[in-house]
Amino acid sequence: MLGISRGKAYEWARRYLETNGSEGMPVVAFGRCFRVPRAGLEQMLGGELHWTREPKEAPAVAAPPVPPVPPRPASSSALAGAALPTTPNSTSSTLLLPSLPTKPR
């Protein structure tokens, strides 16, 4: 944006902090991190900042066709009304799942 190197930018930032803002590039220091406020940069440059490049639009890409959903087999409808096992004396629908074998350590 300014056409200066990173080292020059840090030099101007340090100069701004050392001279209490009378010289250098306006920055706000957060620990070791420097942030340049837009308003301060515009004041230093003597005008409002404008983007020089317009953002590019992403090209339109057609979505791949969605395959049709195959019909359900007839045998699965017989299981549709079957009750699932739940924990004993529970009012919720917590399923009981078999435990998985553990690896010996």
C-alpha positions in Angstrom: 0.0 0.0 0.0 2.7 2.5 0.9 5.5 0.9 -1.1 7.9 0.6 1.8 9.7 -2.4 3.3 8.6 -4.1 6.5 11.8 -2.9 8.2 11.0 0.7 7.2 7.4 0.4 8.5 8.7 -0.8 11.9 11.2 2.0 11.9 8.5 4.6 11.3 6.3 2.9 13.9 9.1 3.0 16.6 9.8 6.6 15.7 6.1 7.5 16.2 6.1 5.8 19.6 9.4 7.4 20.7 8.4 11.0 19.7 4.8 10.7 21.1 3.3 11.0 17.6 5.2 14.0 16.3 7.1 11.9 13.7 6.7 8.5 12.0 3.7 6.4 11.1 0.7 6.3 13.5 0.5 3.0 15.4 -1.2 1.5 18.4 1.0 -1.0 20.3 -0.5 -4.1 21.9 2.5 -5.7 23.6 4.9 -6.5 20.7 2.1 -6.2 18.1 1.6 -2.9 16.2 -1.7 -1.9 14.6 -2.0 1.0 12.2 -5.4 2.9 12.6 -7.0 3.7 9.3 -7.8 7.3 10.4 -4.2 8.0 11.5 -2.9 6.6 8.2 -5.3 8.8 6.2 -4.3 11.8 8.2 -0.6 11.1 7.6 -1.2 10.7 3.9 -3.4 13.7 3.7 -6.5 12.0 2.2 -9.0 9.2 2.3 -7.8 5.7 1.4 -9.4 4.0 -1.7 -9.0 0.5 -3.0 -7.2 0.5 -6.3 -8.5 -2.9 -7.5 -12.0 -4.0 -7.7 -12.7 -7.4 -6.1 -13.0 -10.3 -8.6 -16.2 -12.2 -8.8 -16.0 -16.0 -8.5 -16.8 -17.8 -11.7 -20.2 -19.5 -11.8 -19.8 -23.2 -11.4 -22.7 -25.6 -12.1 -23.5 -28.0 -9.2 -23.0 -31.7 -10.1 -26.3 -33.6 -10.6 -27.7 -35.3 -7.6 -28.3 -39.0 -8.1 -31.8 -40.3 -7.4 -32.5 -42.0 -4.1 -33.0 -45.8 -4.5 -36.3 -47.2 -3.2 -36.1 -48.9 0.2 -36.2 -52.7 0.3 -39.5 -54.3 1.3 -37.9 -56.1 4.3 -37.0 -52.9 6.1 -40.7 -51.9 6.5 -41.2 -55.0 8.7 -38.7 -53.6 11.2 -40.2 -50.1 11.2 -42.7 -50.8 13.9 -40.3 -52.9 16.1 -39.4 -51.5 19.5 -35.8 -50.7 20.2 -34.2 -51.9 23.5 -33.8 -49.2 26.1 -32.2 -49.1 29.6 -34.2 -50.9 32.3 -36.7 -48.7 34.1 -36.0 -45.7 32.0 -38.5 -43.3 30.5 -36.2 -42.0 27.9 -35.3 -43.7 24.6 -31.7 -44.4 25.4 -30.5 -47.2 23.2 -28.5 -50.1 24.5 -25.4 -50.7 22.4 -23.1 -53.7 22.6 -19.7 -52.9 24.1 -16.7 -53.0 21.9 -13.8 -55.3 22.7 -10.8 -53.4 24.2 -7.2 -53.8 23.1 -4.9 -55.3 25.8 -2.3 -52.8 27.0 
